[in-house]
């Protein structure tokens, strides 16, 4: 399980980005990958899954 912070999330468009803790990596997150409702600056845990354009955050939960 990975940990990170929601850098950006647009409810209207249904996507955003999560910055991984202790890393400069950022991952795309789609509303379909959320287990909990999230907002910018929320601390979250997530798993990674290969998407069409690279790794995506899935099973995203507030920490």
PDB file of N, H, CA, C and O in Angstrom:
ATOM      1  N   UNK A   1       0.858  -1.181   0.000  1.00  0.00           N
ATOM      2  CA  UNK A   1       0.000   0.000   0.000  1.00  0.00           C
ATOM      3  C   UNK A   1       0.899   1.237   0.000  1.00  0.00           C
ATOM      4  O   UNK A   1       1.810   1.352   0.819  1.00  0.00           O
ATOM      5  N   UNK A   2       0.636   2.149  -0.915  1.00  0.00           N
ATOM      6  H   UNK A   2      -0.105   2.056  -1.581  1.00  0.00           H
ATOM      7  CA  UNK A   2       1.386   3.402  -1.037  1.00  0.00           C
ATOM      8  C   UNK A   2       0.675   4.506  -0.264  1.00  0.00           C
ATOM      9  O   UNK A   2      -0.533   4.445  -0.037  1.00  0.00           O
ATOM     10  N   UNK A   3       1.446   5.521   0.138  1.00  0.00           N
ATOM     11  H   UNK A   3       2.428   5.572  -0.046  1.00  0.00           H
ATOM     12  CA  UNK A   3       0.878   6.675   0.834  1.00  0.00           C
ATOM     13  C   UNK A   3       1.218   7.934   0.060  1.00  0.00           C
ATOM     14  O   UNK A   3       2.266   8.027  -0.579  1.00  0.00           O
ATOM     15  N   UNK A   4       0.306   8.911   0.130  1.00  0.00           N
ATOM     16  H   UNK A   4      -0.545   8.836   0.649  1.00  0.00           H
ATOM     17  CA  UNK A   4       0.562  10.158  -0.567  1.00  0.00           C
ATOM     18  C   UNK A   4      -0.414  11.244  -0.162  1.00  0.00           C
ATOM     19  O   UNK A   4      -1.212  11.079   0.761  1.00  0.00           O
ATOM     20  N   UNK A   5      -0.330  12.363  -0.877  1.00  0.00           N
ATOM     21  H   UNK A   5       0.318  12.497  -1.626  1.00  0.00           H
ATOM     22  CA  UNK A   5      -1.173  13.530  -0.635  1.00  0.00           C
ATOM     23  C   UNK A   5      -1.863  13.907  -1.939  1.00  0.00           C
ATOM     24  O   UNK A   5      -1.240  13.908  -3.001  1.00  0.00           O
ATOM     25  N   UNK A   6      -3.151  14.227  -1.855  1.00  0.00           N
ATOM     26  H   UNK A   6      -3.657  14.226  -0.992  1.00  0.00           H
ATOM     27  CA  UNK A   6      -3.885  14.656  -3.041  1.00  0.00           C
ATOM     28  C   UNK A   6      -3.381  16.041  -3.434  1.00  0.00           C
ATOM     29  O   UNK A   6      -3.566  17.008  -2.695  1.00  0.00           O
ATOM     30  N   UNK A   7      -2.752  16.131  -4.583  1.00  0.00           N
ATOM     31  H   UNK A   7      -2.601  15.346  -5.183  1.00  0.00           H
ATOM     32  CA  UNK A   7      -2.210  17.403  -5.063  1.00  0.00           C
ATOM     33  C   UNK A   7      -3.304  18.228  -5.723  1.00  0.00           C
ATOM     34  O   UNK A   7      -3.343  19.451  -5.588  1.00  0.00           O
ATOM     35  N   UNK A   8      -4.196  17.542  -6.442  1.00  0.00           N
ATOM     36  H   UNK A   8      -4.164  16.549  -6.552  1.00  0.00           H
ATOM     37  CA  UNK A   8      -5.256  18.205  -7.201  1.00  0.00           C
ATOM     38  C   UNK A   8      -6.365  17.186  -7.433  1.00  0.00           C
ATOM     39  O   UNK A   8      -6.088  16.024  -7.733  1.00  0.00           O
ATOM     40  N   UNK A   9      -7.617  17.612  -7.297  1.00  0.00           N
ATOM     41  H   UNK A   9      -7.842  18.555  -7.053  1.00  0.00           H
ATOM     42  CA  UNK A   9      -8.730  16.750  -7.687  1.00  0.00           C
ATOM     43  C   UNK A   9      -9.893  17.622  -8.118  1.00  0.00           C
ATOM     44  O   UNK A   9     -10.331  18.499  -7.374  1.00  0.00           O
ATOM     45  N   UNK A  10     -10.399  17.376  -9.335  1.00  0.00           N
ATOM     46  H   UNK A  10     -10.043  16.663  -9.940  1.00  0.00           H
ATOM     47  CA  UNK A  10     -11.500  18.139  -9.893  1.00  0.00           C
ATOM     48  C   UNK A  10     -12.745  17.255  -9.875  1.00  0.00           C
ATOM     49  O   UNK A  10     -12.859  16.321 -10.669  1.00  0.00           O
ATOM     50  N   UNK A  11     -13.683  17.553  -8.961  1.00  0.00           N
ATOM     51  H   UNK A  11     -13.590  18.312  -8.315  1.00  0.00           H
ATOM     52  CA  UNK A  11     -14.915  16.757  -8.848  1.00  0.00           C
ATOM     53  C   UNK A  11     -15.731  16.782 -10.135  1.00  0.00           C
ATOM     54  O   UNK A  11     -16.286  15.759 -10.536  1.00  0.00           O
ATOM     55  N   UNK A  12     -15.807  17.935 -10.781  1.00  0.00           N
ATOM     56  H   UNK A  12     -15.356  18.766 -10.455  1.00  0.00           H
ATOM     57  CA  UNK A  12     -16.623  18.067 -11.984  1.00  0.00           C
ATOM     58  C   UNK A  12     -16.098  17.196 -13.127  1.00  0.00           C
ATOM     59  O   UNK A  12     -16.879  16.607 -13.874  1.00  0.00           O
ATOM     60  N   UNK A  13     -14.786  17.120 -13.256  1.00  0.00           N
ATOM     61  H   UNK A  13     -14.151  17.599 -12.649  1.00  0.00           H
ATOM     62  CA  UNK A  13     -14.189  16.318 -14.331  1.00  0.00           C
ATOM     63  C   UNK A  13     -13.894  14.886 -13.897  1.00  0.00           C
ATOM     64  O   UNK A  13     -13.719  14.008 -14.741  1.00  0.00           O
ATOM     65  N   UNK A  14     -13.837  14.642 -12.584  1.00  0.00           N
ATOM     66  H   UNK A  14     -13.980  15.355 -11.898  1.00  0.00           H
ATOM     67  CA  UNK A  14     -13.672  13.288 -12.070  1.00  0.00           C
ATOM     68  C   UNK A  14     -12.263  12.727 -12.112  1.00  0.00           C
ATOM     69  O   UNK A  14     -12.076  11.516 -12.230  1.00  0.00           O
ATOM     70  N   UNK A  15     -11.268  13.606 -12.016  1.00  0.00           N
ATOM     71  H   UNK A  15     -11.420  14.590 -11.920  1.00  0.00           H
ATOM     72  CA  UNK A  15      -9.893  13.108 -11.979  1.00  0.00           C
ATOM     73  C   UNK A  15      -8.990  14.064 -11.216  1.00  0.00           C
ATOM     74  O   UNK A  15      -9.371  15.192 -10.904  1.00  0.00           O
ATOM     75  N   UNK A  16      -7.783  13.587 -10.924  1.00  0.00           N
ATOM     76  H   UNK A  16      -7.474  12.671 -11.178  1.00  0.00           H
ATOM     77  CA  UNK A  16      -6.803  14.408 -10.245  1.00  0.00           C
ATOM     78  C   UNK A  16      -5.461  13.710 -10.182  1.00  0.00           C
ATOM     79  O   UNK A  16      -5.194  12.775 -10.937  1.00  0.00           O
ATOM     80  N   UNK A  17      -4.607  14.184  -9.259  1.00  0.00           N
ATOM     81  H   UNK A  17      -4.823  14.944  -8.646  1.00  0.00           H
ATOM     82  CA  UNK A  17      -3.268  13.633  -9.120  1.00  0.00           C
ATOM     83  C   UNK A  17      -2.905  13.496  -7.645  1.00  0.00           C
ATOM     84  O   UNK A  17      -3.289  14.317  -6.812  1.00  0.00           O
ATOM     85  N   UNK A  18      -2.158  12.441  -7.347  1.00  0.00           N
ATOM     86  H   UNK A  18      -1.847  11.774  -8.023  1.00  0.00           H
ATOM     87  CA  UNK A  18      -1.674  12.175  -5.997  1.00  0.00           C
ATOM     88  C   UNK A  18      -0.159  12.186  -6.033  1.00  0.00           C
ATOM     89  O   UNK A  18       0.449  11.551  -6.894  1.00  0.00           O
ATOM     90  N   UNK A  19       0.462  12.914  -5.090  1.00  0.00           N
ATOM     91  H   UNK A  19      -0.032  13.430  -4.390  1.00  0.00           H
ATOM     92  CA  UNK A  19       1.924  12.921  -4.959  1.00  0.00           C
ATOM     93  C   UNK A  19       2.294  11.919  -3.880  1.00  0.00           C
ATOM     94  O   UNK A  19       1.817  12.000  -2.748  1.00  0.00           O
ATOM     95  N   UNK A  20       3.148  10.976  -4.241  1.00  0.00           N
ATOM     96  H   UNK A  20       3.536  10.910  -5.161  1.00  0.00           H
ATOM     97  CA  UNK A  20       3.565   9.936  -3.306  1.00  0.00           C
ATOM     98  C   UNK A  20       4.450  10.511  -2.204  1.00  0.00           C
ATOM     99  O   UNK A  20       5.313  11.347  -2.471  1.00  0.00           O
ATOM    100  N   UNK A  21       4.237  10.064  -0.963  1.00  0.00           N
ATOM    101  H   UNK A  21       3.536   9.385  -0.746  1.00  0.00           H
ATOM    102  CA  UNK A  21       5.041  10.488   0.179  1.00  0.00           C
ATOM    103  C   UNK A  21       6.484  10.025  -0.011  1.00  0.00           C
ATOM    104  O   UNK A  21       6.721   8.913  -0.483  1.00  0.00           O
ATOM    105  N   UNK A  22       7.437  10.863   0.350  1.00  0.00           N
ATOM    106  H   UNK A  22       7.244  11.766   0.733  1.00  0.00           H
ATOM    107  CA  UNK A  22       8.874  10.563   0.264  1.00  0.00           C
ATOM    108  C   UNK A  22       9.343  10.286  -1.157  1.00  0.00           C
ATOM    109  O   UNK A  22      10.299   9.538  -1.360  1.00  0.00           O
ATOM    110  N   UNK A  23       8.683  10.878  -2.133  1.00  0.00           N
ATOM    111  H   UNK A  23       7.906  11.486  -1.968  1.00  0.00           H
ATOM    112  CA  UNK A  23       9.045  10.673  -3.540  1.00  0.00           C
ATOM    113  C   UNK A  23       8.534  11.865  -4.352  1.00  0.00           C
ATOM    114  O   UNK A  23       7.635  12.588  -3.919  1.00  0.00           O
ATOM    115  N   UNK A  24       9.113  12.052  -5.516  1.00  0.00           N
ATOM    116  H   UNK A  24       9.842  11.465  -5.867  1.00  0.00           H
ATOM    117  CA  UNK A  24       8.615  13.094  -6.416  1.00  0.00           C
ATOM    118  C   UNK A  24       7.601  12.536  -7.402  1.00  0.00           C
ATOM    119  O   UNK A  24       7.127  13.258  -8.280  1.00  0.00           O
ATOM    120  N   UNK A  25       7.264  11.262  -7.265  1.00  0.00           N
ATOM    121  H   UNK A  25       7.649  10.676  -6.551  1.00  0.00           H
ATOM    122  CA  UNK A  25       6.317  10.617  -8.178  1.00  0.00           C
ATOM    123  C   UNK A  25       4.909  11.155  -7.975  1.00  0.00           C
ATOM    124  O   UNK A  25       4.462  11.366  -6.848  1.00  0.00           O
ATOM    125  N   UNK A  26       4.223  11.373  -9.084  1.00  0.00           N
ATOM    126  H   UNK A  26       4.586  11.202 -10.000  1.00  0.00           H
ATOM    127  CA  UNK A  26       2.812  11.754  -9.055  1.00  0.00           C
ATOM    128  C   UNK A  26       2.037  10.756  -9.896  1.00  0.00           C
ATOM    129  O   UNK A  26       2.513  10.301 -10.936  1.00  0.00           O
ATOM    130  N   UNK A  27       0.836  10.421  -9.438  1.00  0.00           N
ATOM    131  H   UNK A  27       0.449  10.790  -8.594  1.00  0.00           H
ATOM    132  CA  UNK A  27       0.020   9.435 -10.133  1.00  0.00           C
ATOM    133  C   UNK A  27      -1.360  10.002 -10.444  1.00  0.00           C
ATOM    134  O   UNK A  27      -1.959  10.701  -9.627  1.00  0.00           O
ATOM    135  N   UNK A  28      -1.844   9.693 -11.620  1.00  0.00           N
ATOM    136  H   UNK A  28      -1.357   9.125 -12.284  1.00  0.00           H
ATOM    137  CA  UNK A  28      -3.189  10.054 -12.047  1.00  0.00           C
ATOM    138  C   UNK A  28      -4.198   9.236 -11.236  1.00  0.00           C
ATOM    139  O   UNK A  28      -3.974   8.056 -10.969  1.00  0.00           O
ATOM    140  N   UNK A  29      -5.298   9.863 -10.851  1.00  0.00           N
ATOM    141  H   UNK A  29      -5.480  10.822 -11.068  1.00  0.00           H
ATOM    142  CA  UNK A  29      -6.382   9.143 -10.183  1.00  0.00           C
ATOM    143  C   UNK A  29      -7.700   9.551 -10.837  1.00  0.00           C
ATOM    144  O   UNK A  29      -7.980  10.734 -11.032  1.00  0.00           O
ATOM    145  N   UNK A  30      -8.497   8.542 -11.168  1.00  0.00           N
ATOM    146  H   UNK A  30      -8.270   7.581 -11.010  1.00  0.00           H
ATOM    147  CA  UNK A  30      -9.822   8.763 -11.760  1.00  0.00           C
ATOM    148  C   UNK A  30     -10.859   8.467 -10.691  1.00  0.00           C
ATOM    149  O   UNK A  30     -10.617   7.653  -9.800  1.00  0.00           O
ATOM    150  N   UNK A  31     -12.007   9.118 -10.770  1.00  0.00           N
ATOM    151  H   UNK A  31     -12.204   9.780 -11.494  1.00  0.00           H
ATOM    152  CA  UNK A  31     -13.072   8.935  -9.785  1.00  0.00           C
ATOM    153  C   UNK A  31     -13.432   7.453  -9.616  1.00  0.00           C
ATOM    154  O   UNK A  31     -13.844   7.039  -8.533  1.00  0.00           O
ATOM    155  N   UNK A  32     -13.280   6.659 -10.674  1.00  0.00           N
ATOM    156  H   UNK A  32     -12.945   6.995 -11.554  1.00  0.00           H
ATOM    157  CA  UNK A  32     -13.596   5.228 -10.590  1.00  0.00           C
ATOM    158  C   UNK A  32     -12.606   4.470  -9.707  1.00  0.00           C
ATOM    159  O   UNK A  32     -12.879   3.338  -9.307  1.00  0.00           O
ATOM    160  N   UNK A  33     -11.450   5.087  -9.394  1.00  0.00           N
ATOM    161  H   UNK A  33     -11.229   6.006  -9.718  1.00  0.00           H
ATOM    162  CA  UNK A  33     -10.448   4.455  -8.547  1.00  0.00           C
ATOM    163  C   UNK A  33     -10.543   4.840  -7.084  1.00  0.00           C
ATOM    164  O   UNK A  33      -9.678   4.478  -6.286  1.00  0.00           O
ATOM    165  N   UNK A  34     -11.599   5.579  -6.721  1.00  0.00           N
ATOM    166  H   UNK A  34     -12.302   5.873  -7.369  1.00  0.00           H
ATOM    167  CA  UNK A  34     -11.739   6.051  -5.343  1.00  0.00           C
ATOM    168  C   UNK A  34     -12.572   5.089  -4.506  1.00  0.00           C
ATOM    169  O   UNK A  34     -13.622   4.616  -4.941  1.00  0.00           O
ATOM    170  N   UNK A  35     -12.086   4.804  -3.294  1.00  0.00           N
ATOM    171  H   UNK A  35     -11.233   5.188  -2.941  1.00  0.00           H
ATOM    172  CA  UNK A  35     -12.865   4.051  -2.318  1.00  0.00           C
ATOM    173  C   UNK A  35     -13.534   5.019  -1.341  1.00  0.00           C
ATOM    174  O   UNK A  35     -14.555   4.689  -0.737  1.00  0.00           O
ATOM    175  N   UNK A  36     -12.956   6.215  -1.186  1.00  0.00           N
ATOM    176  H   UNK A  36     -12.127   6.483  -1.675  1.00  0.00           H
ATOM    177  CA  UNK A  36     -13.493   7.281  -0.331  1.00  0.00           C
ATOM    178  C   UNK A  36     -13.536   8.567  -1.154  1.00  0.00           C
ATOM    179  O   UNK A  36     -12.854   8.695  -2.170  1.00  0.00           O
ATOM    180  N   UNK A  37     -14.351   9.515  -0.695  1.00  0.00           N
ATOM    181  H   UNK A  37     -14.906   9.411   0.131  1.00  0.00           H
ATOM    182  CA  UNK A  37     -14.356  10.842  -1.303  1.00  0.00           C
ATOM    183  C   UNK A  37     -13.071  11.548  -0.881  1.00  0.00           C
ATOM    184  O   UNK A  37     -12.684  11.478   0.285  1.00  0.00           O
ATOM    185  N   UNK A  38     -12.407  12.228  -1.813  1.00  0.00           N
ATOM    186  H   UNK A  38     -12.722  12.285  -2.761  1.00  0.00           H
ATOM    187  CA  UNK A  38     -11.151  12.913  -1.491  1.00  0.00           C
ATOM    188  C   UNK A  38     -11.210  14.375  -1.903  1.00  0.00           C
ATOM    189  O   UNK A  38     -12.008  14.781  -2.748  1.00  0.00           O
ATOM    190  N   UNK A  39     -10.329  15.155  -1.271  1.00  0.00           N
ATOM    191  H   UNK A  39      -9.681  14.826  -0.584  1.00  0.00           H
ATOM    192  CA  UNK A  39     -10.168  16.575  -1.577  1.00  0.00           C
ATOM    193  C   UNK A  39      -8.683  16.895  -1.633  1.00  0.00           C
ATOM    194  O   UNK A  39      -7.849  16.118  -1.168  1.00  0.00           O
ATOM    195  N   UNK A  40      -8.363  18.049  -2.209  1.00  0.00           N
ATOM    196  H   UNK A  40      -9.041  18.681  -2.587  1.00  0.00           H
ATOM    197  CA  UNK A  40      -6.970  18.485  -2.242  1.00  0.00           C
ATOM    198  C   UNK A  40      -6.404  18.534  -0.830  1.00  0.00           C
ATOM    199  O   UNK A  40      -7.088  18.933   0.112  1.00  0.00           O
ATOM    200  N   UNK A  41      -5.148  18.124  -0.694  1.00  0.00           N
ATOM    201  H   UNK A  41      -4.592  17.800  -1.459  1.00  0.00           H
ATOM    202  CA  UNK A  41      -4.385  18.104   0.561  1.00  0.00           C
ATOM    203  C   UNK A  41      -4.727  16.929   1.474  1.00  0.00           C
ATOM    204  O   UNK A  41      -4.099  16.791   2.524  1.00  0.00           O
ATOM    205  N   UNK A  42      -5.692  16.075   1.126  1.00  0.00           N
ATOM    206  H   UNK A  42      -6.202  16.188   0.273  1.00  0.00           H
ATOM    207  CA  UNK A  42      -5.986  14.887   1.935  1.00  0.00           C
ATOM    208  C   UNK A  42      -4.804  13.923   1.882  1.00  0.00           C
ATOM    209  O   UNK A  42      -4.182  13.739   0.836  1.00  0.00           O
ATOM    210  N   UNK A  43      -4.506  13.309   3.034  1.00  0.00           N
ATOM    211  H   UNK A  43      -5.012  13.459   3.884  1.00  0.00           H
ATOM    212  CA  UNK A  43      -3.528  12.224   3.089  1.00  0.00           C
ATOM    213  C   UNK A  43      -4.276  10.953   2.710  1.00  0.00           C
ATOM    214  O   UNK A  43      -5.357  10.688   3.237  1.00  0.00           O
ATOM    215  N   UNK A  44      -3.706  10.159   1.793  1.00  0.00           N
ATOM    216  H   UNK A  44      -2.829  10.373   1.364  1.00  0.00           H
ATOM    217  CA  UNK A  44      -4.399   8.979   1.292  1.00  0.00           C
ATOM    218  C   UNK A  44      -3.468   7.773   1.213  1.00  0.00           C
ATOM    219  O   UNK A  44      -2.244   7.909   1.210  1.00  0.00           O
ATOM    220  N   UNK A  45      -4.073   6.599   1.151  1.00  0.00           N
ATOM    221  H   UNK A  45      -5.066   6.489   1.153  1.00  0.00           H
ATOM    222  CA  UNK A  45      -3.362   5.377   0.810  1.00  0.00           C
ATOM    223  C   UNK A  45      -3.941   4.901  -0.524  1.00  0.00           C
ATOM    224  O   UNK A  45      -5.103   5.159  -0.839  1.00  0.00           O
ATOM    225  N   UNK A  46      -3.112   4.205  -1.298  1.00  0.00           N
ATOM    226  H   UNK A  46      -2.168   3.995  -1.043  1.00  0.00           H
ATOM    227  CA  UNK A  46      -3.572   3.779  -2.620  1.00  0.00           C
ATOM    228  C   UNK A  46      -2.730   2.624  -3.139  1.00  0.00           C
ATOM    229  O   UNK A  46      -1.639   2.347  -2.641  1.00  0.00           O
ATOM    230  N   UNK A  47      -3.265   1.966  -4.143  1.00  0.00           N
ATOM    231  H   UNK A  47      -4.151   2.191  -4.547  1.00  0.00           H
ATOM    232  CA  UNK A  47      -2.542   0.932  -4.871  1.00  0.00           C
ATOM    233  C   UNK A  47      -2.285   1.458  -6.277  1.00  0.00           C
ATOM    234  O   UNK A  47      -2.917   2.420  -6.714  1.00  0.00           O
ATOM    235  N   UNK A  48      -1.363   0.827  -6.977  1.00  0.00           N
ATOM    236  H   UNK A  48      -0.849   0.045  -6.623  1.00  0.00           H
ATOM    237  CA  UNK A  48      -1.057   1.244  -8.344  1.00  0.00           C
ATOM    238  C   UNK A  48      -1.503   0.178  -9.335  1.00  0.00           C
ATOM    239  O   UNK A  48      -1.403  -1.021  -9.079  1.00  0.00           O
ATOM    240  N   UNK A  49      -1.995   0.650 -10.468  1.00  0.00           N
ATOM    241  H   UNK A  49      -2.076   1.625 -10.676  1.00  0.00           H
ATOM    242  CA  UNK A  49      -2.459  -0.245 -11.524  1.00  0.00           C
ATOM    243  C   UNK A  49      -2.053   0.358 -12.860  1.00  0.00           C
ATOM    244  O   UNK A  49      -2.155   1.569 -13.053  1.00  0.00           O
ATOM    245  N   UNK A  50      -1.596  -0.476 -13.776  1.00  0.00           N
ATOM    246  H   UNK A  50      -1.514  -1.460 -13.618  1.00  0.00           H
ATOM    247  CA  UNK A  50      -1.196   0.001 -15.099  1.00  0.00           C
ATOM    248  C   UNK A  50      -2.419   0.506 -15.853  1.00  0.00           C
ATOM    249  O   UNK A  50      -3.425  -0.192 -15.975  1.00  0.00           O
ATOM    250  N   UNK A  51      -2.312   1.736 -16.357  1.00  0.00           N
ATOM    251  H   UNK A  51      -1.495   2.304 -16.258  1.00  0.00           H
ATOM    252  CA  UNK A  51      -3.389   2.330 -17.144  1.00  0.00           C
ATOM    253  C   UNK A  51      -2.934   2.537 -18.575  1.00  0.00           C
ATOM    254  O   UNK A  51      -1.858   2.082 -18.963  1.00  0.00           O
ATOM    255  N   UNK A  52      -3.748   3.220 -19.358  1.00  0.00           N
ATOM    256  H   UNK A  52      -4.622   3.590 -19.043  1.00  0.00           H
ATOM    257  CA  UNK A  52      -3.409   3.460 -20.770  1.00  0.00           C
ATOM    258  C   UNK A  52      -2.166   4.330 -20.934  1.00  0.00           C
ATOM    259  O   UNK A  52      -1.432   4.187 -21.912  1.00  0.00           O
ATOM    260  N   UNK A  53      -1.929   5.229 -19.985  1.00  0.00           N
ATOM    261  H   UNK A  53      -2.525   5.346 -19.191  1.00  0.00           H
ATOM    262  CA  UNK A  53      -0.804   6.163 -20.109  1.00  0.00           C
ATOM    263  C   UNK A  53       0.176   6.036 -18.949  1.00  0.00           C
ATOM    264  O   UNK A  53       0.868   7.002 -18.625  1.00  0.00           O
ATOM    265  N   UNK A  54       0.251   4.870 -18.317  1.00  0.00           N
ATOM    266  H   UNK A  54      -0.311   4.086 -18.580  1.00  0.00           H
ATOM    267  CA  UNK A  54       1.173   4.680 -17.200  1.00  0.00           C
ATOM    268  C   UNK A  54       0.439   4.207 -15.962  1.00  0.00           C
ATOM    269  O   UNK A  54      -0.696   3.736 -16.035  1.00  0.00           O
ATOM    270  N   UNK A  55       1.106   4.340 -14.822  1.00  0.00           N
ATOM    271  H   UNK A  55       2.028   4.722 -14.763  1.00  0.00           H
ATOM    272  CA  UNK A  55       0.517   3.875 -13.572  1.00  0.00           C
ATOM    273  C   UNK A  55      -0.555   4.832 -13.062  1.00  0.00           C
ATOM    274  O   UNK A  55      -0.383   6.050 -13.092  1.00  0.00           O
ATOM    275  N   UNK A  56      -1.657   4.266 -12.595  1.00  0.00           N
ATOM    276  H   UNK A  56      -1.797   3.276 -12.570  1.00  0.00           H
ATOM    277  CA  UNK A  56      -2.753   5.032 -12.012  1.00  0.00           C
ATOM    278  C   UNK A  56      -2.950   4.625 -10.565  1.00  0.00           C
ATOM    279  O   UNK A  56      -2.722   3.469 -10.206  1.00  0.00           O
ATOM    280  N   UNK A  57      -3.371   5.560  -9.736  1.00  0.00           N
ATOM    281  H   UNK A  57      -3.556   6.498 -10.028  1.00  0.00           H
ATOM    282  CA  UNK A  57      -3.735   5.261  -8.356  1.00  0.00           C
ATOM    283  C   UNK A  57      -5.143   4.687  -8.336  1.00  0.00           C
ATOM    284  O   UNK A  57      -6.060   5.258  -8.927  1.00  0.00           O
ATOM    285  N   UNK A  58      -5.316   3.556  -7.655  1.00  0.00           N
ATOM    286  H   UNK A  58      -4.571   3.092  -7.175  1.00  0.00           H
ATOM    287  CA  UNK A  58      -6.628   2.930  -7.502  1.00  0.00           C
ATOM    288  C   UNK A  58      -6.830   2.538  -6.053  1.00  0.00           C
ATOM    289  O   UNK A  58      -5.883   2.547  -5.267  1.00  0.00           O
ATOM    290  N   UNK A  59      -8.060   2.192  -5.693  1.00  0.00           N
ATOM    291  H   UNK A  59      -8.829   2.185  -6.332  1.00  0.00           H
ATOM    292  CA  UNK A  59      -8.401   1.827  -4.316  1.00  0.00           C
ATOM    293  C   UNK A  59      -7.917   2.924  -3.355  1.00  0.00           C
ATOM    294  O   UNK A  59      -7.324   2.637  -2.315  1.00  0.00           O
ATOM    295  N   UNK A  60      -8.182   4.182  -3.726  1.00  0.00           N
ATOM    296  H   UNK A  60      -8.663   4.414  -4.571  1.00  0.00           H
ATOM    297  CA  UNK A  60      -7.703   5.337  -2.966  1.00  0.00           C
ATOM    298  C   UNK A  60      -8.612   5.564  -1.759  1.00  0.00           C
ATOM    299  O   UNK A  60      -9.828   5.698  -1.892  1.00  0.00           O
ATOM    300  N   UNK A  61      -7.987   5.603  -0.567  1.00  0.00           N
ATOM    301  H   UNK A  61      -6.999   5.493  -0.458  1.00  0.00           H
ATOM    302  CA  UNK A  61      -8.716   5.802   0.688  1.00  0.00           C
ATOM    303  C   UNK A  61      -8.041   6.902   1.489  1.00  0.00           C
ATOM    304  O   UNK A  61      -6.819   7.050   1.458  1.00  0.00           O
ATOM    305  N   UNK A  62      -8.863   7.682   2.218  1.00  0.00           N
ATOM    306  H   UNK A  62      -9.855   7.562   2.243  1.00  0.00           H
ATOM    307  CA  UNK A  62      -8.284   8.680   3.129  1.00  0.00           C
ATOM    308  C   UNK A  62      -7.535   7.949   4.233  1.00  0.00           C
ATOM    309  O   UNK A  62      -8.002   6.936   4.754  1.00  0.00           O
ATOM    310  N   UNK A  63      -6.373   8.475   4.578  1.00  0.00           N
ATOM    311  H   UNK A  63      -5.994   9.298   4.155  1.00  0.00           H
ATOM    312  CA  UNK A  63      -5.538   7.838   5.613  1.00  0.00           C
ATOM    313  C   UNK A  63      -5.974   8.283   7.005  1.00  0.00           C
ATOM    314  O   UNK A  63      -5.391   7.855   8.001  1.00  0.00           O
TER     315      UNK A  63
END
